Amino acid sequence: MGAWADVGGSFAQQSDASGTKLTGQPLDPTESSRFYRLNMSLDPGPLTASSIATMTGATQYGMSGNGNWTTDQATGNLVSNGGNTGDTNRMIANVSGPVTLNFEMEVVGGDWNDGFAFYVDGVKQSETYGDPVNVQVALPNPGTHLLMWEFTRGSGKAVIHNLAQ
């Protein structure tokens, strides 16, 4: 396992109802398994990118899950869209401190299946199941911090209002 080689060109990317799949060459009949190291980057899309960057100052960000996040053009709010009941989707941003965040997060039109949480460096800072929650976080020290918004969908939409604008 110490001799890694880049074989990225030998894989094909395929979209599937459960996400993206990478398909490569079949194993040699003499092999029972093979290990791969996978490097990925997240692409938040053009509309959401400007809102994430404006709110956090981040230059690296992305999304995961079946749902996605879009920017409401009228308000500038980040809004979750799509996904099935019970699906969890995440928006992740890598920020360099010092940075101060000031936003409100809520679930609109939800039910008891909805849950929305915000984390800094893996530590939960705030959560809501419906009502708006104001979040003010100061990260005064230099260094990198990982921000994550995690939304488990019931029947609602998660919304992030940037209060620092």
BAGU-772292 format. One record per residue (C-alpha): residue number from 1; residue in one letter; chain; x, y, z. Coordinates in steps of 0.5 Angstrom, whole numbers. Example, Ala and Ser with C-alpha at 12.3 -4.5 7.8 and 13.67 -1.06 7.14 Angstrom:
<recs>
+-----+------+------+-------+-------+-------+
! pos ! code ! unit !    px !    py !    pz !
+-----+------+------+-------+-------+-------+
!   1 !    A !    A !    25 !    -9 !    16 !
!   2 !    S !    A !    27 !    -2 !    14 !
+-----+------+------+-------+-------+-------+
</recs>
This chain:
<recs>
+-----+------+------+-------+-------+-------+
! pos ! code ! unit !    px !    py !    pz !
+-----+------+------+-------+-------+-------+
!   1 !    M !    A !     0 !     0 !     0 !
!   2 !    G !    A !     6 !     5 !     0 !
!   3 !    A !    A !     6 !     5 !    -8 !
!   4 !    W !    A !     1 !    10 !    -9 !
!   5 !    A !    A !     0 !    12 !   -17 !
!   6 !    D !    A !    -5 !    16 !   -20 !
!   7 !    V !    A !   -10 !    12 !   -24 !
!   8 !    G !    A !   -16 !    18 !   -24 !
!   9 !    G !    A !   -16 !    18 !   -31 !
!  10 !    S !    A !   -18 !    10 !   -32 !
!  11 !    F !    A !   -25 !    12 !   -28 !
!  12 !    A !    A !   -31 !    14 !   -31 !
!  13 !    Q !    A !   -36 !    19 !   -27 !
!  14 !    Q !    A !   -43 !    17 !   -27 !
!  15 !    S !    A !   -49 !    20 !   -24 !
!  16 !    D !    A !   -54 !    16 !   -20 !
!  17 !    A !    A !   -60 !    17 !   -16 !
!  18 !    S !    A !   -56 !    16 !   -10 !
!  19 !    G !    A !   -50 !    20 !   -12 !
!  20 !    T !    A !   -44 !    20 !   -16 !
!  21 !    K !    A !   -41 !    13 !   -18 !
!  22 !    L !    A !   -34 !    12 !   -20 !
!  23 !    T !    A !   -33 !     6 !   -25 !
!  24 !    G !    A !   -26 !     3 !   -26 !
!  25 !    Q !    A !   -23 !    -3 !   -29 !
!  26 !    P !    A !   -25 !   -10 !   -27 !
!  27 !    L !    A !   -20 !   -13 !   -22 !
!  28 !    D !    A !   -15 !   -18 !   -25 !
!  29 !    P !    A !   -18 !   -25 !   -24 !
!  30 !    T !    A !   -12 !   -26 !   -19 !
!  31 !    E !    A !   -14 !   -20 !   -15 !
!  32 !    S !    A !   -19 !   -21 !    -9 !
!  33 !    S !    A !   -19 !   -14 !    -8 !
!  34 !    R !    A !   -15 !    -7 !    -9 !
!  35 !    F !    A !   -14 !    -1 !    -5 !
!  36 !    Y !    A !   -15 !     6 !    -8 !
!  37 !    R !    A !   -14 !    13 !    -5 !
!  38 !    L !    A !   -19 !    18 !    -7 !
!  39 !    N !    A !   -18 !    26 !    -8 !
!  40 !    M !    A !   -24 !    30 !    -9 !
!  41 !    S !    A !   -26 !    37 !    -9 !
!  42 !    L !    A !   -33 !    40 !    -7 !
!  43 !    D !    A !   -37 !    44 !   -12 !
!  44 !    P !    A !   -42 !    49 !    -9 !
!  45 !    G !    A !   -45 !    52 !   -16 !
!  46 !    P !    A !   -44 !    59 !   -18 !
!  47 !    L !    A !   -50 !    62 !   -14 !
!  48 !    T !    A !   -49 !    59 !    -7 !
!  49 !    A !    A !   -41 !    60 !    -8 !
!  50 !    S !    A !   -42 !    68 !    -7 !
!  51 !    S !    A !   -47 !    67 !    -1 !
!  52 !    I !    A !   -42 !    63 !     2 !
!  53 !    A !    A !   -36 !    67 !     1 !
!  54 !    T !    A !   -40 !    73 !     3 !
!  55 !    M !    A !   -42 !    70 !    10 !
!  56 !    T !    A !   -36 !    67 !    12 !
!  57 !    G !    A !   -30 !    70 !     8 !
!  58 !    A !    A !   -29 !    63 !     6 !
!  59 !    T !    A !   -25 !    61 !    -1 !
!  60 !    Q !    A !   -26 !    53 !     0 !
!  61 !    Y !    A !   -33 !    51 !     1 !
!  62 !    G !    A !   -38 !    45 !    -2 !
!  63 !    M !    A !   -44 !    41 !    -1 !
!  64 !    S !    A !   -45 !    34 !     0 !
!  65 !    G !    A !   -52 !    30 !     0 !
!  66 !    N !    A !   -58 !    29 !    -4 !
!  67 !    G !    A !   -61 !    36 !    -3 !
!  68 !    N !    A !   -57 !    42 !    -5 !
!  69 !    W !    A !   -57 !    50 !    -3 !
!  70 !    T !    A !   -58 !    55 !    -7 !
!  71 !    T !    A !   -58 !    63 !    -6 !
!  72 !    D !    A !   -65 !    66 !    -6 !
!  73 !    Q !    A !   -64 !    72 !   -11 !
!  74 !    A !    A !   -69 !    76 !    -8 !
!  75 !    T !    A !   -66 !    76 !    -1 !
!  76 !    G !    A !   -59 !    73 !    -1 !
!  77 !    N !    A !   -61 !    68 !     4 !
!  78 !    L !    A !   -58 !    61 !     3 !
!  79 !    V !    A !   -64 !    56 !     2 !
!  80 !    S !    A !   -64 !    48 !     2 !
!  81 !    N !    A !   -67 !    45 !    -4 !
!  82 !    G !    A !   -69 !    38 !    -6 !
!  83 !    G !    A !   -67 !    31 !    -2 !
!  84 !    N !    A !   -72 !    26 !     1 !
!  85 !    T !    A !   -75 !    26 !     8 !
!  86 !    G !    A !   -70 !    23 !    12 !
!  87 !    D !    A !   -64 !    25 !     8 !
!  88 !    T !    A !   -58 !    29 !    11 !
!  89 !    N !    A !   -55 !    34 !     7 !
!  90 !    R !    A !   -49 !    39 !     9 !
!  91 !    M !    A !   -46 !    45 !     7 !
!  92 !    I !    A !   -38 !    46 !     9 !
!  93 !    A !    A !   -34 !    52 !     9 !
!  94 !    N !    A !   -26 !    52 !    11 !
!  95 !    V !    A !   -25 !    59 !    13 !
!  96 !    S !    A !   -18 !    62 !    16 !
!  97 !    G !    A !   -19 !    66 !    22 !
!  98 !    P !    A !   -19 !    71 !    25 !
!  99 !    V !    A !   -27 !    71 !    23 !
! 100 !    T !    A !   -33 !    73 !    26 !
! 101 !    L !    A !   -40 !    70 !    24 !
! 102 !    N !    A !   -47 !    73 !    25 !
! 103 !    F !    A !   -53 !    69 !    22 !
! 104 !    E !    A !   -60 !    67 !    23 !
! 105 !    M !    A !   -62 !    59 !    21 !
! 106 !    E !    A !   -69 !    57 !    21 !
! 107 !    V !    A !   -73 !    51 !    18 !
! 108 !    V !    A !   -79 !    54 !    14 !
! 109 !    G !    A !   -85 !    49 !    13 !
! 110 !    G !    A !   -82 !    44 !    17 !
! 111 !    D !    A !   -85 !    38 !    22 !
! 112 !    W !    A !   -82 !    34 !    27 !
! 113 !    N !    A !   -77 !    30 !    22 !
! 114 !    D !    A !   -73 !    37 !    21 !
! 115 !    G !    A !   -67 !    38 !    24 !
! 116 !    F !    A !   -62 !    44 !    23 !
! 117 !    A !    A !   -55 !    44 !    26 !
! 118 !    F !    A !   -49 !    49 !    26 !
! 119 !    Y !    A !   -42 !    46 !    27 !
! 120 !    V !    A !   -35 !    49 !    28 !
! 121 !    D !    A !   -29 !    44 !    28 !
! 122 !    G !    A !   -34 !    39 !    29 !
! 123 !    V !    A !   -37 !    42 !    35 !
! 124 !    K !    A !   -44 !    43 !    35 !
! 125 !    Q !    A !   -45 !    51 !    36 !
! 126 !    S !    A !   -53 !    51 !    35 !
! 127 !    E !    A !   -59 !    47 !    33 !
! 128 !    T !    A !   -66 !    49 !    31 !
! 129 !    Y !    A !   -72 !    44 !    29 !
! 130 !    G !    A !   -76 !    50 !    26 !
! 131 !    D !    A !   -76 !    57 !    30 !
! 132 !    P !    A !   -70 !    62 !    28 !
! 133 !    V !    A !   -64 !    62 !    32 !
! 134 !    N !    A !   -59 !    67 !    32 !
! 135 !    V !    A !   -52 !    65 !    31 !
! 136 !    Q !    A !   -46 !    70 !    33 !
! 137 !    V !    A !   -39 !    66 !    33 !
! 138 !    A !    A !   -32 !    70 !    34 !
! 139 !    L !    A !   -26 !    66 !    32 !
! 140 !    P !    A !   -21 !    71 !    34 !
! 141 !    N !    A !   -14 !    66 !    33 !
! 142 !    P !    A !   -11 !    66 !    26 !
! 143 !    G !    A !   -11 !    59 !    23 !
! 144 !    T !    A !   -16 !    55 !    19 !
! 145 !    H !    A !   -23 !    53 !    22 !
! 146 !    L !    A !   -28 !    48 !    19 !
! 147 !    L !    A !   -35 !    50 !    19 !
! 148 !    M !    A !   -41 !    46 !    17 !
! 149 !    W !    A !   -49 !    47 !    17 !
! 150 !    E !    A !   -52 !    40 !    17 !
! 151 !    F !    A !   -60 !    39 !    15 !
! 152 !    T !    A !   -64 !    33 !    16 !
! 153 !    R !    A !   -70 !    34 !    12 !
! 154 !    G !    A !   -77 !    32 !    14 !
! 155 !    S !    A !   -82 !    37 !    10 !
! 156 !    G !    A !   -79 !    44 !    11 !
! 157 !    K !    A !   -73 !    48 !     8 !
! 158 !    A !    A !   -67 !    50 !    12 !
! 159 !    V !    A !   -66 !    57 !    11 !
! 160 !    I !    A !   -59 !    62 !    13 !
! 161 !    H !    A !   -60 !    69 !    13 !
! 162 !    N !    A !   -53 !    73 !    13 !
! 163 !    L !    A !   -54 !    78 !    19 !
! 164 !    A !    A !   -47 !    81 !    17 !
! 165 !    Q !    A !   -49 !    84 !    11 !
+-----+------+------+-------+-------+-------+
</recs>
